[in-house]
Amino acid sequence: MSEVRIRDLVLTDEHDTVDLEESLVDAAKKLLSLPRGILVALDDGKVKGVLTSIQILAAVAEGSDMSSETCGSHIDTDVMEVGQDDIVSEIVQTMNERRPHAVVAIDDDGNFSGYFSPNDYRQAMALAQNKPAIQALEE
């Protein structure tokens, strides 16, 4: 695969963000507006974890008070951070070995800048295939 970098991808879709203190009710409403989406939990711009329908359903199954329980109490913290200049082909091996719940992009200051979804991975593969001269040199 050619040198497609994280910054070459559109990572601003397929997610929304939540504050750690937001209620699970608010998180559920956001998730409903994101088909196949994910919520990234932030604290002062830094990624602390993610929420998906799985975490929301687990809270319901546990009998949590969805109005008073916070997102921060139910986030999945298995998140892999990648930089804007990281080369996608170089992070794929780490992704496959770690199998994190989510991969997020961060800027030079460590602040959240996007969510690297499975669709973004497919986009990266397509970008690499559109650069046949570079791809041929790597083979």
VMD Tcl script that draws the C-alpha trace (Angstrom):
set ca {
  {0.00 0.00 0.00}
  {1.32 3.45 -0.82}
  {2.02 6.04 1.83}
  {-1.50 7.13 2.63}
  {-1.34 9.13 5.83}
  {-4.05 9.60 8.39}
  {-4.33 13.27 7.36}
  {-5.32 12.13 3.83}
  {-8.57 10.65 5.13}
  {-11.89 12.21 6.10}
  {-12.15 11.36 9.80}
  {-14.80 13.89 10.78}
  {-17.84 11.76 9.98}
  {-19.30 8.60 11.53}
  {-18.91 9.88 15.08}
  {-19.94 12.49 17.56}
  {-18.37 13.51 20.84}
  {-19.59 13.49 24.41}
  {-18.34 14.98 27.62}
  {-17.54 12.59 30.44}
  {-20.27 14.21 32.56}
  {-23.06 13.92 29.95}
  {-25.87 11.57 30.86}
  {-26.38 8.23 29.19}
  {-29.76 9.50 27.96}
  {-28.01 12.28 26.04}
  {-25.47 9.78 24.70}
  {-28.21 7.43 23.55}
  {-29.94 10.27 21.68}
  {-26.68 11.12 19.91}
  {-26.06 7.47 19.02}
  {-29.52 7.15 17.50}
  {-28.63 9.91 15.04}
  {-25.46 8.06 13.98}
  {-26.19 4.86 12.11}
  {-23.21 2.58 12.78}
  {-21.55 5.46 14.58}
  {-19.57 5.86 17.74}
  {-19.32 8.47 20.46}
  {-15.86 9.66 21.46}
  {-15.68 10.71 25.11}
  {-13.48 13.75 25.61}
  {-12.06 15.55 28.60}
  {-10.57 18.92 27.71}
  {-10.02 17.79 24.11}
  {-8.28 14.54 25.08}
  {-9.77 11.15 24.25}
  {-10.74 9.18 27.34}
  {-12.75 6.41 25.69}
  {-15.67 5.59 23.43}
  {-19.34 4.75 23.78}
  {-21.28 2.57 21.40}
  {-24.69 0.99 21.59}
  {-23.02 -1.92 23.41}
  {-22.07 0.26 26.39}
  {-25.53 1.86 26.43}
  {-27.24 -1.55 26.34}
  {-24.94 -2.87 29.07}
  {-25.94 0.07 31.27}
  {-29.62 -0.64 30.65}
  {-29.11 -4.35 31.41}
  {-27.35 -3.44 34.66}
  {-30.34 -1.34 35.68}
  {-28.44 1.95 35.57}
  {-30.38 5.18 35.95}
  {-29.85 6.46 32.43}
  {-30.67 10.04 33.40}
  {-28.16 10.31 36.22}
  {-25.40 7.93 35.13}
  {-22.63 9.65 33.18}
  {-20.84 8.67 30.02}
  {-17.55 8.65 31.91}
  {-18.80 5.79 34.06}
  {-19.49 3.55 31.07}
  {-16.86 4.30 28.43}
  {-14.70 1.67 26.80}
  {-11.11 2.84 27.27}
  {-9.54 0.41 24.78}
  {-8.68 3.13 22.29}
  {-5.65 3.36 20.04}
  {-4.41 6.85 19.18}
  {-2.68 7.61 15.88}
  {-1.08 10.82 14.67}
  {-2.02 12.84 11.61}
  {1.30 12.00 9.93}
  {1.13 8.27 10.64}
  {1.17 6.07 7.55}
  {-1.89 3.86 7.42}
  {0.00 0.78 6.22}
  {2.32 1.07 9.21}
  {-0.46 1.26 11.81}
  {-2.52 -1.60 10.39}
  {-0.26 -4.27 11.90}
  {-0.53 -2.66 15.33}
  {-4.30 -2.40 14.90}
  {-4.52 -6.08 14.02}
  {-2.35 -7.11 16.96}
  {-4.04 -4.87 19.55}
  {-7.57 -5.08 18.19}
  {-8.65 -1.89 19.98}
  {-12.30 -1.03 20.29}
  {-11.62 2.20 18.39}
  {-8.84 4.05 16.61}
  {-8.77 7.82 16.92}
  {-6.56 10.45 15.35}
  {-4.95 13.10 17.49}
  {-3.17 16.33 16.58}
  {0.33 17.39 17.62}
  {-1.00 18.57 21.00}
  {-2.67 15.22 21.72}
  {-6.17 16.57 21.11}
  {-8.83 14.55 19.33}
  {-9.01 15.22 15.59}
  {-11.04 12.33 14.18}
  {-12.28 8.76 14.34}
  {-10.61 6.16 12.10}
  {-13.55 3.94 11.16}
  {-13.61 0.72 9.13}
  {-14.92 2.84 6.24}
  {-11.86 5.08 6.57}
  {-9.64 2.01 6.28}
  {-11.44 1.08 3.04}
  {-10.96 4.66 1.84}
  {-7.24 4.42 2.57}
  {-7.02 1.20 0.56}
  {-8.80 2.86 -2.37}
  {-6.47 5.86 -2.21}
  {-3.47 3.55 -2.29}
  {-4.82 1.73 -5.33}
  {-5.28 5.04 -7.16}
  {-1.52 5.60 -7.00}
  {-0.31 2.67 -9.15}
  {3.23 4.01 -9.70}
  {3.91 4.23 -5.97}
  {2.20 0.91 -5.30}
  {4.27 -0.84 -8.01}
  {7.51 0.37 -6.40}
  {6.50 -1.08 -3.06}
  {5.63 -4.54 -4.37}
}
mol new
graphics top color blue
foreach p $ca { graphics top sphere $p radius 0.5 }
foreach p [lrange $ca 0 end-1] q [lrange $ca 1 end] { graphics top cylinder $p $q radius 0.2 }
display resetview
